[in-house]
Amino acid sequence: MIRAVTFGAPLALMACADMQDQIARDAARQAVRPVLAERFPGMALEPASDCVIDNASAGELRRLALAATQPALSPETSALVAEIATRPETIRCLATDGLAPFLR
């Protein structure tokens, strides 16, 4: 019994952390999409949002997830999304994944 708890507890914690990460990412998308729609009109929002979220740090994801709970997006949130969107890694992702819907 002790052995099952010893091995099961870390697995449960990992699953919980993965779920928390996914919840934060989903919430952050709610803050990212309106900014992308405003700043980059015509861009496919789903893949572009994924590119921004995938290239955000853990702290940035937390800030974006919290911003999604606010009634209106702040200039700080808009600036954060723009900063992440203009990083070289994000631009590469946008060039491949963000433009893919337009190339089909």
Residue frames as a rotation matrix with the C-alpha (Angstrom) as fourth column:
MET 1
0.569 0.823 0.000 0.00
0.823 -0.569 0.000 0.00
0.000 0.000 -1.000 0.00
ILE 2
0.450 -0.483 -0.751 2.79
0.133 -0.795 0.591 2.42
-0.883 -0.366 -0.293 0.89
ARG 3
-0.596 -0.705 0.384 4.48
0.441 0.112 0.891 1.61
-0.671 0.700 0.244 -2.39
ALA 4
-0.081 0.663 0.745 1.35
0.984 -0.067 0.167 2.57
0.161 0.746 -0.646 -4.36
VAL 5
0.845 0.371 -0.385 1.10
0.464 -0.867 0.182 5.88
-0.266 -0.332 -0.905 -2.53
THR 6
0.083 -0.917 -0.391 4.81
0.170 -0.374 0.912 6.55
-0.982 -0.142 0.125 -3.00
PHE 7
-0.775 -0.396 0.492 4.60
0.503 0.085 0.860 6.05
-0.382 0.914 0.133 -6.76
GLY 8
-0.030 0.886 0.463 1.07
0.986 -0.048 0.157 7.34
0.161 0.461 -0.872 -7.24
ALA 9
0.472 0.242 -0.848 1.49
0.577 -0.812 0.089 10.71
-0.667 -0.531 -0.523 -5.53
PRO 10
-0.497 -0.689 -0.527 4.11
0.018 -0.615 0.788 12.11
-0.867 0.382 0.318 -7.96
LEU 11
-0.812 0.253 0.526 2.01
0.580 0.247 0.776 10.98
0.066 0.936 -0.347 -10.91
ALA 12
0.255 0.955 -0.152 -1.06
0.967 -0.255 0.019 12.67
-0.021 -0.152 -0.988 -9.46
LEU 13
0.225 -0.245 -0.943 0.91
0.296 -0.905 0.305 15.88
-0.928 -0.348 -0.131 -8.90
MET 14
-0.834 -0.552 0.008 2.20
0.144 -0.203 0.969 15.81
-0.533 0.808 0.249 -12.48
ALA 15
-0.451 0.756 0.474 -1.31
0.854 0.211 0.476 15.32
0.260 0.620 -0.741 -13.82
CYS 16
0.467 0.616 -0.634 -2.54
0.792 -0.611 -0.011 18.19
-0.394 -0.497 -0.773 -11.67
ALA 17
-0.207 -0.641 -0.739 0.26
0.105 -0.766 0.635 20.46
-0.973 0.054 0.226 -12.91
ASP 18
-0.906 -0.086 0.416 -0.54
0.406 0.112 0.907 19.56
-0.125 0.990 -0.067 -16.51
MET 19
0.007 0.988 0.152 -4.20
0.981 -0.036 0.190 20.37
0.193 0.148 -0.970 -15.93
GLN 20
0.400 0.078 -0.913 -3.31
0.508 -0.848 0.151 23.71
-0.763 -0.524 -0.379 -14.32
ASP 21
-0.661 -0.705 -0.257 -1.06
0.108 -0.428 0.897 24.55
-0.743 0.566 0.359 -17.26
GLN 22
-0.712 0.443 0.546 -3.84
0.674 0.210 0.708 23.75
0.199 0.872 -0.448 -19.74
ILE 23
0.368 0.860 -0.353 -6.36
0.921 -0.388 0.013 25.85
-0.126 -0.330 -0.935 -17.78
ALA 24
0.086 -0.422 -0.903 -3.92
0.227 -0.874 0.430 28.79
-0.970 -0.242 0.020 -17.73
ARG 25
-0.884 -0.437 0.165 -3.26
0.226 -0.091 0.970 28.42
-0.409 0.895 0.179 -21.48
ASP 26
-0.318 0.853 0.415 -6.98
0.911 0.153 0.382 28.30
0.262 0.500 -0.826 -22.27
ALA 27
0.531 0.487 -0.693 -7.62
0.706 -0.707 0.044 31.40
-0.468 -0.513 -0.720 -20.15
ALA 28
-0.290 -0.742 -0.605 -4.66
0.157 -0.660 0.735 33.23
-0.944 0.118 0.308 -21.69
ARG 29
-0.736 0.063 0.674 -6.06
0.675 0.144 0.724 32.59
-0.051 0.988 -0.149 -25.19
GLN 30
0.327 0.945 0.001 -9.11
0.945 -0.327 0.022 34.64
0.021 -0.006 -1.000 -24.19
ALA 31
0.518 -0.231 -0.823 -6.84
0.176 -0.913 0.367 37.63
-0.837 -0.335 -0.433 -23.60
VAL 32
-0.532 -0.844 0.060 -4.63
0.179 -0.042 0.983 37.01
-0.828 0.534 0.173 -26.64
ARG 33
-0.303 0.432 0.849 -7.29
0.928 0.335 0.161 36.67
-0.215 0.837 -0.503 -29.36
PRO 34
0.752 0.654 -0.081 -8.80
0.611 -0.739 -0.285 40.18
-0.246 0.164 -0.955 -29.12
VAL 35
0.331 -0.722 -0.608 -5.36
-0.215 -0.685 0.696 41.76
-0.919 -0.100 -0.382 -29.15
LEU 36
-0.638 -0.571 0.517 -4.30
0.324 0.410 0.853 39.76
-0.699 0.711 -0.076 -32.21
ALA 37
0.075 0.763 0.642 -7.57
0.983 0.052 -0.176 40.60
-0.168 0.644 -0.746 -33.97
GLU 38
0.865 0.265 -0.425 -7.02
0.268 -0.962 -0.055 44.31
-0.423 -0.066 -0.904 -33.33
ARG 39
0.274 -0.869 -0.411 -3.29
-0.417 -0.493 0.764 44.55
-0.867 -0.038 -0.497 -33.97
PHE 40
-0.827 -0.562 -0.021 -3.01
-0.308 0.422 0.853 41.98
-0.470 0.712 -0.522 -36.77
PRO 41
0.142 0.987 -0.076 -6.32
-0.639 0.033 -0.768 42.05
-0.756 0.157 0.635 -38.66
GLY 42
0.531 0.188 -0.826 -6.95
-0.818 0.369 -0.442 39.15
0.222 0.910 0.350 -40.99
MET 43
-0.615 -0.784 -0.085 -4.64
-0.708 0.596 -0.379 36.78
0.348 -0.173 -0.921 -39.13
ALA 44
0.156 0.609 -0.777 -6.06
-0.045 0.791 0.611 33.34
0.987 -0.060 0.151 -38.37
LEU 45
0.265 -0.006 0.964 -6.69
-0.833 -0.506 0.225 33.67
0.487 -0.862 -0.139 -34.64
GLU 46
0.972 0.154 0.175 -6.51
-0.226 0.807 0.546 30.04
-0.057 -0.570 0.819 -33.52
PRO 47
0.582 -0.810 -0.063 -3.04
0.742 0.562 -0.365 29.18
0.331 0.166 0.929 -34.85
ALA 48
-0.011 -0.585 0.811 -1.74
0.030 -0.811 -0.585 32.69
0.999 0.019 0.026 -34.09
SER 49
0.589 0.282 0.757 -3.00
-0.722 -0.237 0.650 32.43
0.363 -0.930 0.064 -30.50
ASP 50
0.965 -0.259 -0.050 -1.27
0.260 0.906 0.334 29.08
-0.041 -0.336 0.941 -30.16
CYS 51
0.251 -0.922 0.296 1.99
0.609 -0.087 -0.788 30.60
0.752 0.378 0.540 -31.40
VAL 52
0.038 -0.195 0.980 1.80
-0.488 -0.860 -0.152 33.42
0.872 -0.472 -0.128 -28.84
ILE 53
0.797 0.333 0.504 0.83
-0.597 0.313 0.738 31.09
0.088 -0.889 0.449 -25.99
ASP 54
0.873 -0.474 -0.117 3.55
0.466 0.880 -0.089 28.58
0.146 0.023 0.989 -26.87
ASN 55
-0.011 -0.933 0.361 6.19
0.632 -0.286 -0.720 31.31
0.775 0.220 0.592 -26.81
ALA 56
0.432 0.204 0.879 5.09
-0.501 -0.756 0.422 32.98
0.750 -0.622 -0.224 -23.58
SER 57
-0.738 -0.669 -0.085 6.92
-0.235 0.373 -0.898 32.32
0.633 -0.642 -0.433 -20.34
ALA 58
-0.383 0.584 -0.715 5.12
0.812 0.582 0.041 30.83
0.440 -0.565 -0.698 -17.35
GLY 59
-0.596 0.111 -0.795 4.90
0.518 -0.703 -0.487 34.27
-0.613 -0.702 0.362 -15.76
GLU 60
-0.881 0.271 -0.387 3.53
-0.459 -0.685 0.565 35.79
-0.112 0.676 0.729 -18.94
LEU 61
-0.594 0.695 -0.405 0.93
0.216 0.623 0.752 33.02
0.775 0.360 -0.520 -19.19
ARG 62
-0.393 0.433 -0.812 -0.19
0.914 0.084 -0.397 33.79
-0.104 -0.898 -0.428 -15.64
ARG 63
-0.734 0.085 -0.673 -0.49
0.019 -0.989 -0.146 37.49
-0.678 -0.120 0.725 -16.46
LEU 64
-0.827 0.439 -0.353 -2.48
-0.454 -0.150 0.878 36.75
0.332 0.886 0.323 -19.62
ALA 65
-0.504 0.658 -0.560 -4.74
0.595 0.734 0.327 34.28
0.626 -0.168 -0.762 -17.80
LEU 66
-0.447 0.314 -0.838 -5.46
0.731 -0.412 -0.544 36.90
-0.516 -0.855 -0.045 -15.13
ALA 67
-0.864 0.092 -0.496 -6.10
-0.294 -0.891 0.347 39.52
-0.409 0.445 0.796 -17.81
ALA 68
-0.780 0.591 -0.206 -8.76
0.069 0.409 0.910 37.27
0.622 0.695 -0.359 -19.33
THR 69
-0.334 0.669 -0.664 -10.78
0.936 0.317 -0.152 37.61
0.109 -0.672 -0.732 -16.12
GLN 70
-0.687 0.020 -0.726 -10.99
0.236 -0.939 -0.249 41.40
-0.687 -0.342 0.641 -16.44
PRO 71
0.345 0.937 0.060 -13.94
0.404 -0.091 -0.910 43.10
-0.847 0.338 -0.410 -18.16
ALA 72
0.986 -0.087 -0.141 -11.68
-0.166 -0.494 -0.853 44.96
0.004 0.865 -0.502 -20.59
LEU 73
0.483 -0.875 0.035 -8.19
0.857 0.464 -0.224 44.40
0.180 0.139 0.974 -21.88
SER 74
0.699 -0.315 -0.643 -5.63
0.163 -0.805 0.571 46.77
-0.697 -0.504 -0.511 -20.49
PRO 75
0.799 -0.499 -0.336 -2.94
-0.568 -0.440 -0.696 48.53
0.199 0.747 -0.635 -22.50
GLU 76
-0.091 -0.860 0.501 -0.40
-0.910 0.276 0.309 46.45
-0.405 -0.428 -0.808 -20.55
THR 77
0.157 0.232 0.960 -2.00
0.036 0.970 -0.241 43.22
-0.987 0.072 0.144 -21.77
SER 78
0.975 0.218 0.035 -2.06
0.058 -0.102 -0.993 44.49
-0.213 0.970 -0.113 -25.32
ALA 79
0.468 -0.875 -0.125 1.62
-0.872 -0.434 -0.226 45.45
0.143 0.215 -0.966 -25.06
LEU 80
-0.147 -0.507 0.849 2.51
-0.621 0.716 0.319 42.04
-0.770 -0.480 -0.420 -23.60
VAL 81
0.545 0.404 0.734 0.79
0.284 0.735 -0.616 40.18
-0.788 0.545 0.286 -26.43
ALA 82
0.967 -0.208 -0.144 2.49
-0.225 -0.451 -0.864 42.41
0.114 0.868 -0.483 -29.00
GLU 83
0.172 -0.957 0.234 5.86
-0.964 -0.115 0.238 41.82
-0.201 -0.267 -0.943 -27.33
ILE 84
-0.086 -0.156 0.984 5.41
-0.195 0.971 0.137 38.04
-0.977 -0.180 -0.114 -27.41
ALA 85
0.760 0.509 0.405 4.07
0.281 0.304 -0.910 38.14
-0.586 0.805 0.087 -30.98
THR 86
0.881 -0.434 -0.189 7.14
-0.425 -0.547 -0.722 39.97
0.210 0.716 -0.666 -32.25
ARG 87
0.223 -0.814 0.537 9.72
-0.572 0.337 0.748 37.60
-0.790 -0.473 -0.390 -30.78
PRO 88
-0.422 -0.478 -0.771 11.74
-0.906 0.196 0.374 35.71
-0.028 0.856 -0.516 -33.41
GLU 89
-0.972 0.063 0.228 10.41
0.037 0.992 -0.117 32.31
-0.234 -0.106 -0.966 -32.26
THR 90
-0.139 0.989 -0.056 6.83
0.222 -0.024 -0.975 33.54
-0.965 -0.148 -0.216 -32.41
ILE 91
0.139 0.134 -0.981 7.33
-0.805 -0.561 -0.191 35.09
-0.576 0.817 0.030 -35.84
ARG 92
-0.814 -0.456 -0.359 8.71
-0.579 0.683 0.445 31.78
0.042 0.570 -0.820 -37.11
CYS 93
-0.749 0.608 0.265 5.68
0.390 0.727 -0.566 29.98
-0.536 -0.320 -0.781 -35.71
LEU 94
0.135 0.827 -0.546 3.31
-0.127 -0.532 -0.837 32.54
-0.983 0.182 0.033 -37.23
ALA 95
-0.241 -0.306 -0.921 5.06
-0.915 -0.245 0.321 32.23
-0.324 0.920 -0.221 -40.59
THR 96
-0.937 -0.134 -0.322 4.51
-0.250 0.901 0.354 28.48
0.242 0.413 -0.878 -40.65
ASP 97
-0.700 0.687 -0.194 1.40
0.702 0.614 -0.361 27.80
-0.129 -0.389 -0.912 -38.56
GLY 98
-0.315 0.589 -0.744 -0.29
0.175 -0.735 -0.655 31.20
-0.933 -0.337 0.128 -38.66
LEU 99
-0.355 0.124 -0.927 -0.28
-0.812 -0.533 0.240 31.47
-0.464 0.837 0.289 -42.41
ALA 100
-0.948 -0.100 0.302 -1.08
0.010 0.940 0.341 27.81
-0.318 0.326 -0.890 -43.12
PRO 101
-0.113 0.976 0.187 -4.87
0.516 0.219 -0.828 28.39
-0.849 0.003 -0.528 -43.33
PHE 102
0.425 0.259 -0.867 -4.31
-0.439 -0.779 -0.448 30.99
-0.791 0.571 -0.217 -46.06
LEU 103
-0.445 -0.735 -0.511 -2.05
-0.830 0.126 0.543 28.72
-0.335 0.666 -0.666 -48.10
ARG 104
-0.651 0.253 0.716 -4.50
0.191 0.967 -0.168 25.83
-0.735 0.028 -0.678 -48.39
